[in-house]
Amino acid sequence: MDKGGLSSFLLGLGVGVGIGMLLAPKSGEETREFIKTKAGEGGEYLKQRSEDFRQTAADWVDKGKEALGRQRDNLTDAMEAGRQAYRETVGQPPQPPSEGMPH
């Protein structure tokens, strides 16, 4: 939930509480307890939504990392295939992939 959504939620909550107090058919103590309960429920809702958002964001980050890893592997394979094709084209014997050791 972005800042605009949160401020709209809180504004709506405040207006609802105010109207509820004016039109409440219950005693003041009952009304305060009702408001306290509803405010607690609203807080729990916000906590749950923020946790859901955090989890969704973490999932997207993980998926992005996996996609980048696959693209890196594909690029490495494509570069090696290009090198091999070049060697074959110019008539050089194929060389095994380098493993960090000079040839």
C-alpha positions as CSV (number, residue, x, y, z in Angstrom):
1,M,0.0,0.0,0.0
2,D,1.5,3.4,-1.0
3,K,1.5,6.5,1.1
4,G,-1.6,7.9,-0.7
5,G,-3.5,4.7,0.0
6,L,-2.5,4.6,3.6
7,S,-3.5,8.3,4.2
8,S,-6.9,7.7,2.5
9,F,-7.4,4.6,4.7
10,L,-6.6,6.5,7.8
11,L,-8.8,9.5,6.8
12,G,-11.7,7.1,6.1
13,L,-11.1,5.4,9.4
14,G,-11.2,8.7,11.2
15,V,-14.4,9.9,9.5
16,G,-16.0,6.6,10.2
17,V,-15.2,6.8,13.8
18,G,-16.5,10.3,14.1
19,I,-19.8,9.5,12.4
20,G,-20.1,6.3,14.5
21,M,-19.7,8.3,17.7
22,L,-22.4,10.8,16.7
23,L,-24.9,8.2,15.7
24,A,-24.0,5.4,18.2
25,P,-27.1,3.9,19.9
26,K,-24.8,2.4,22.6
27,S,-23.4,4.0,25.8
28,G,-20.1,5.9,25.7
29,E,-18.2,3.0,27.3
30,E,-19.6,0.5,24.9
31,T,-18.9,2.8,21.9
32,R,-15.3,3.3,23.1
33,E,-14.8,-0.4,23.4
34,F,-16.2,-0.9,20.0
35,I,-13.9,1.8,18.5
36,K,-10.9,0.3,20.3
37,T,-11.7,-3.2,18.9
38,K,-12.2,-1.9,15.3
39,A,-9.0,0.2,15.5
40,G,-7.1,-3.0,16.6
41,E,-8.6,-4.9,13.7
42,G,-7.5,-2.1,11.4
43,G,-4.0,-2.2,12.7
44,E,-3.9,-6.0,12.3
45,Y,-5.2,-5.6,8.7
46,L,-2.4,-3.1,8.0
47,K,0.2,-5.4,9.5
48,Q,-1.0,-8.4,7.4
49,R,-1.1,-6.3,4.2
50,S,2.4,-5.0,4.8
51,E,3.7,-8.6,5.5
52,D,1.9,-9.8,2.3
53,F,3.5,-6.9,0.3
54,R,7.0,-7.7,1.8
55,Q,6.6,-11.4,0.9
56,T,5.5,-10.6,-2.7
57,A,8.4,-8.2,-3.1
58,A,10.8,-10.9,-1.8
59,D,9.4,-13.4,-4.3
60,W,9.8,-11.0,-7.2
61,V,13.4,-10.3,-6.2
62,D,14.1,-14.1,-6.0
63,K,12.5,-14.6,-9.5
64,G,14.6,-11.7,-10.9
65,K,17.8,-13.2,-9.5
66,E,17.0,-16.5,-11.1
67,A,16.2,-14.9,-14.4
68,L,19.5,-13.0,-14.4
69,G,21.4,-16.2,-13.6
70,R,19.7,-18.0,-16.5
71,Q,20.5,-15.0,-18.9
72,R,24.1,-15.0,-17.7
73,D,24.4,-18.7,-18.4
74,N,22.8,-18.3,-21.8
75,L,25.1,-15.5,-22.7
76,T,28.2,-17.5,-21.6
77,D,27.0,-20.4,-23.7
78,A,26.4,-18.2,-26.7
79,M,29.8,-16.6,-26.4
80,E,31.5,-20.0,-26.3
81,A,29.5,-21.2,-29.3
82,G,30.5,-18.0,-31.2
83,R,34.2,-18.6,-30.4
84,Q,33.9,-22.2,-31.5
85,A,32.2,-21.2,-34.8
86,Y,35.0,-18.6,-35.4
87,R,37.7,-21.2,-34.8
88,E,36.0,-23.6,-37.2
89,T,35.6,-20.9,-39.8
90,V,39.2,-19.8,-39.8
91,G,40.4,-23.4,-39.8
92,Q,41.9,-23.6,-36.3
93,P,41.5,-26.8,-34.4
94,P,38.9,-26.5,-31.6
95,Q,40.3,-25.7,-28.1
96,P,38.7,-26.9,-24.9
97,P,37.0,-24.2,-22.9
98,S,39.5,-22.3,-20.7
99,E,39.4,-22.8,-17.0
100,G,41.5,-19.8,-16.1
101,M,44.8,-21.3,-17.2
102,P,46.8,-19.8,-20.1
103,H,47.1,-21.9,-23.3
